[in-house]
């Protein structure tokens, strides 16, 4: 419920507010945003603060699910998160992406994880899949950007 509320608030902010447009613009071309008179440093600081708050909430939820606070509980999550965001269509070069796409990326990765378990394959593959996704998505992003330029 908490994650759904945060997701809905973030999606509405990014889609329907000037702040959201500015955040996308900073990701696409920070220099142009600065030249247009917007203080991009403050926008980036705001984005990092909100990210930190979300990570803190996620850490509290994870600790409550485990009934303990362990400093290594989230080890390996960062690779999965990056893979989900990239799989959702966000460009590594910035300026393109959506929260809905990221949510779809998370769902696809979870389906793959569940498929690995159901098929009885080695669970170490669950750590390999995000790496493969990142490598393939990076390659496809580079190819797509070269095609758009040329």
N, C-alpha and C positions, 0 to 999 in steps of 0.2 A: 504494500500500500504506500509506504514511504517513497520507494523508488518510483512508483507510478506518478505520485504527486510531483516529485522533483522533475521527472521526465516531462510531464505536461506543462509545468511552469517554464522549464527551459525551452521547450518547443514553441510555446506561445511567445516567449520573449524574443527568440531568434527570428520567428516568422512575422510577427505583427508590430514590432517596435523599432524605433530608430536605433536603439542600442544594438539590437540584433543585426541590423543592416551594417552598422559600423563594425561590429565584430567580424562579420563575413568579409567586409572590405579590408580590414587590417590583415586578415589571413590571405587575401588575394594579392594586395599590393599596399604594404604599409607606407611606403614612400608617398604614393598618391594620396593616401588618406591624410598624411601629415601636411602635404602641400595644399589640401583643401581646407585646412584650418582646424582639423579635429586633432585632439591631443591623444595620439595613439599609445603613448606610454601609459596613460591612465586606463585606457581600454584594456591593454595587456595585463596591467596590475589587477584590474577588476576580474578579468578572466581567470587569472591564477588564484586569486582569493576565493572565487566561487568554486573552482576546482578543488582547492584545499578543503573547503567546507564539505563538499560532496564526498571527498575521500574520507574525511573524519566520520561522517554519518555512515558510510559504507563499512568503515572499520568497527564502529560500534555495533552495527547489525551483524557483522561476521563474528565478533566476540560474543554476542548474545546467542548466536546459533551454536557456537562451540562451547558455551558455558565456561569460557576461560579466555584470557587475553594472552595470546602467544605472538611474540614479535616476528616469527617466521610464517604466520598463518597465511599471508597473502603472497608468498613467494611464487613467482611464475605467473601471477595474474597479469602483470604488465604486458607480457607478450601476447596473451589472449586478448587483452583489451585493444592493443594496437591492431591485431589481426581483424577483430570485429569491426573496428572503425574503417579500416581499409576495405574490407569485404563489403561494407555498407556503401561504398562508393566515394569516400572522402579521398581527395587527391593528396598525395604526400607533398606536393608542391604548394598546397594551400589554395583557398578561394573557392573550393567546390566541396560540397558534402551536405548531409542533412542528418538530423537526429533520427528520423524514421528509418533512413538507410542504415544507420548504426544499429538500431534495434533489430532490423532484419539480419544484419551481420551477426549479431549475438545469437539470434535464433538459429541461423544456419550452423554456426559453430557448435551450439548445444546439440542440434540434431546429429551432427557428425560425431560428437563425443558419445552420445547415447548409442549411435550405430556401432561404434567401436566396441562398446561394452556388450551390446546385444549379440554381436557377431563373435564375441569371445576372443577378440584380438588382444594383443599385448597392450596394456593400458599406457605404456610409455609413448604410444602413438599419439595420445592426447596432447602431449607436449610437442610433438613433431608437426602436427597439423597446422597450428598457428604459424610456425616458422615457414612452412611451405606456402601458406596463404600469403604471407608478407612478401616472400620472394616473387611469387607469381604476380601478385598485384602491383608490385613495384615495377616489374618488367612490363606489364600491360600498360601501366600509367606512363612510363617512358615512351613506349611505342605510340600510344594515343597522342601524347603531346608532340612527338615528332611529326605525326601525320597532320596534326592541326597547324603546325608551323610551316611544314613544307607543302 
